[in-house]
Amino acid sequence: MYSRPKRNWGIIALVSILGVYNIALMNTLVTKKIKNPFPNVNVPVGPYTSYDIVATDNGYRISYKANDPKILHRTKYLSEPKGFFGNKESTLSLKETYTMQGGGQQEVERTVMNDKKVACIKIEGSGNSTGRIVGGSVGVKAAPAFSNIPVIGWLAAGFVTMFAQDKGSEIGGQVAKQFNDC
């Protein structure tokens, strides 16, 4: 036989009371004004100001500086294309020192190449090319051992040859620089 479920009025009343209590508690927490024990200090803040505030239960101490720092430094790094086709870059660093009143000086630093630096660059380049040739020869001798790998043997052989060339280039450039005191 069908019977109608009984409503448990006690549980409905308990849930309603807890819901109303929760809403009242949240309302109290949101609207309650909590007094901060520390003073509210409104310090003027700008792009070049600094201040230090130490607040304790006994009082507070403020150290404020306007126009801080007195001397400002700015460095810009500019790169310009150089070379016959514009494929090389020359970097230029522009250092500027100025004050808040606008007076200042500029320093331009360029990379200055003397004869020894030019000779060292040429020596390293020739060492790189010689080392690349020797490394490629070693890589070609080692490549047949890797070409027997199924499916990817051709790729592994090429990788070994290229890797040997790159390492030979690095080692050749380092050896050439060390022998010529660069």
C-alpha positions as CSV (number, residue, x, y, z in Angstrom):
1,M,0.0,0.0,0.0
2,Y,1.1,3.5,-0.7
3,S,2.0,5.7,2.3
4,R,2.8,9.3,2.2
5,P,6.2,10.2,3.5
6,K,6.1,12.1,6.8
7,R,7.6,15.5,6.9
8,N,10.2,15.9,9.6
9,W,9.3,19.4,10.8
10,G,12.2,19.3,13.4
11,I,14.9,19.0,10.7
12,I,13.3,21.7,8.5
13,A,13.1,24.1,11.5
14,L,16.8,23.4,12.5
15,V,18.1,24.0,8.9
16,S,16.1,27.2,8.7
17,I,17.4,28.5,12.0
18,L,21.0,27.7,11.0
19,G,20.6,29.4,7.6
20,V,19.2,32.6,9.2
21,Y,22.0,32.5,11.7
22,N,24.7,32.1,9.0
23,I,23.3,35.1,7.0
24,A,23.2,37.2,10.2
25,L,26.8,36.3,11.1
26,M,28.1,37.2,7.6
27,N,26.2,40.5,7.7
28,T,27.8,41.3,11.1
29,L,31.3,40.4,9.8
30,V,30.9,42.5,6.7
31,T,29.5,45.6,8.3
32,K,31.7,45.5,11.5
33,K,34.3,48.3,11.5
34,I,37.6,46.9,12.7
35,K,39.8,49.7,14.2
36,N,43.4,49.5,13.0
37,P,45.8,50.0,15.9
38,F,48.4,51.7,13.6
39,P,48.0,55.3,12.4
40,N,46.9,56.0,8.8
41,V,49.7,57.9,7.2
42,N,49.2,59.6,3.8
43,V,52.6,60.2,2.3
44,P,52.9,61.9,-1.0
45,V,54.2,59.4,-3.5
46,G,55.9,60.3,-6.8
47,P,58.1,58.6,-9.3
48,Y,61.3,59.8,-7.5
49,T,60.3,59.7,-3.9
50,S,61.3,57.2,-1.2
51,Y,60.1,56.8,2.4
52,D,60.5,54.4,5.3
53,I,57.7,54.1,7.9
54,V,58.2,52.1,11.1
55,A,55.0,51.8,13.2
56,T,54.8,50.1,16.6
57,D,52.4,50.1,19.5
58,N,54.5,53.0,21.1
59,G,54.3,55.3,18.0
60,Y,55.7,55.6,14.6
61,R,58.8,57.0,12.7
62,I,58.8,58.4,9.2
63,S,61.8,59.0,7.0
64,Y,60.8,60.7,3.7
65,K,62.9,61.9,0.7
66,A,61.7,63.8,-2.3
67,N,63.7,63.7,-5.5
68,D,65.5,60.5,-4.5
69,P,67.9,59.6,-6.1
70,K,69.6,62.9,-6.7
71,I,71.5,61.6,-9.8
72,L,69.8,59.3,-12.3
73,H,71.6,57.0,-14.7
74,R,70.2,55.6,-17.9
75,T,71.8,53.2,-20.4
76,K,70.5,52.5,-23.9
77,Y,71.9,49.7,-26.0
78,L,71.5,50.3,-29.8
79,S,72.4,47.9,-32.5
80,E,73.2,49.1,-36.0
81,P,73.5,46.9,-39.1
82,K,77.1,46.8,-40.5
83,G,78.9,45.0,-43.3
84,F,78.5,44.8,-47.0
85,F,75.0,43.2,-46.9
86,G,74.0,44.4,-43.5
87,N,74.3,40.9,-42.0
88,K,76.6,42.0,-39.1
89,E,75.7,44.1,-36.1
90,S,77.5,46.8,-34.2
91,T,76.3,47.5,-30.7
92,L,76.5,51.0,-29.2
93,S,75.9,51.6,-25.6
94,L,74.7,55.1,-24.7
95,K,75.1,56.0,-21.0
96,E,73.4,59.1,-19.7
97,T,73.7,60.7,-16.3
98,Y,71.3,63.5,-15.4
99,T,69.7,65.2,-12.4
100,M,66.0,66.0,-11.8
101,Q,66.6,69.6,-13.0
102,G,67.5,68.3,-16.4
103,G,71.3,68.9,-16.6
104,G,73.4,66.0,-17.5
105,Q,76.1,64.5,-19.7
106,Q,76.2,61.7,-22.2
107,E,78.9,59.1,-22.8
108,V,79.1,57.0,-25.9
109,E,80.9,53.7,-25.8
110,R,81.8,52.0,-29.0
111,T,83.7,48.7,-29.4
112,V,87.2,49.8,-30.5
113,M,89.1,47.2,-32.4
114,N,92.9,47.3,-32.3
115,D,95.3,45.4,-34.5
116,K,95.7,42.5,-31.9
117,K,91.9,42.0,-31.6
118,V,91.6,41.9,-35.4
119,A,94.4,39.4,-35.7
120,C,92.9,37.2,-33.0
121,I,89.6,37.1,-34.8
122,K,91.3,36.1,-38.1
123,I,93.3,33.4,-36.3
124,E,90.2,32.0,-34.5
125,G,88.3,32.0,-37.8
126,S,91.0,30.1,-39.6
127,G,91.3,27.7,-36.7
128,N,87.5,27.1,-36.8
129,S,87.6,26.3,-40.5
130,T,90.5,23.9,-40.2
131,G,88.9,22.2,-37.2
132,R,85.7,21.8,-39.1
133,I,87.5,20.0,-41.9
134,V,89.3,17.7,-39.5
135,G,86.1,17.1,-37.5
136,G,84.2,16.3,-40.7
137,S,86.9,13.8,-41.7
138,V,86.6,12.0,-38.3
139,G,82.8,12.1,-38.5
140,V,82.8,10.6,-42.0
141,K,85.0,7.7,-40.8
142,A,82.5,7.1,-37.9
143,A,79.3,7.4,-40.0
144,P,79.3,3.8,-41.5
145,A,79.0,2.4,-38.0
146,F,75.8,4.3,-37.5
147,S,74.3,3.8,-41.0
148,N,73.6,0.1,-40.2
149,I,70.9,1.1,-37.7
150,P,67.5,0.1,-39.2
151,V,65.1,2.8,-40.4
152,I,67.1,5.8,-39.0
153,G,70.6,4.8,-39.9
154,W,70.9,7.5,-42.6
155,L,69.8,10.2,-40.1
156,A,72.2,9.0,-37.4
157,A,75.1,9.0,-39.8
158,G,74.4,12.5,-40.9
159,F,74.0,13.6,-37.3
160,V,77.4,12.1,-36.3
161,T,79.1,13.8,-39.2
162,M,77.6,17.2,-38.4
163,F,78.3,16.9,-34.7
164,A,81.9,16.0,-35.4
165,Q,82.2,19.1,-37.6
166,D,80.8,21.4,-35.0
167,K,83.0,20.0,-32.2
168,G,86.1,20.1,-34.5
169,S,85.3,23.8,-35.3
170,E,85.1,24.7,-31.6
171,I,88.3,22.8,-30.7
172,G,90.2,24.2,-33.7
173,G,89.3,27.8,-32.8
174,Q,90.3,27.3,-29.2
175,V,93.6,25.7,-30.1
176,A,94.4,28.5,-32.6
177,K,93.7,31.2,-30.0
178,Q,95.8,29.4,-27.3
179,F,98.8,29.0,-29.6
180,N,98.8,32.7,-30.6
181,D,98.2,34.1,-27.1
182,C,94.8,35.6,-27.8
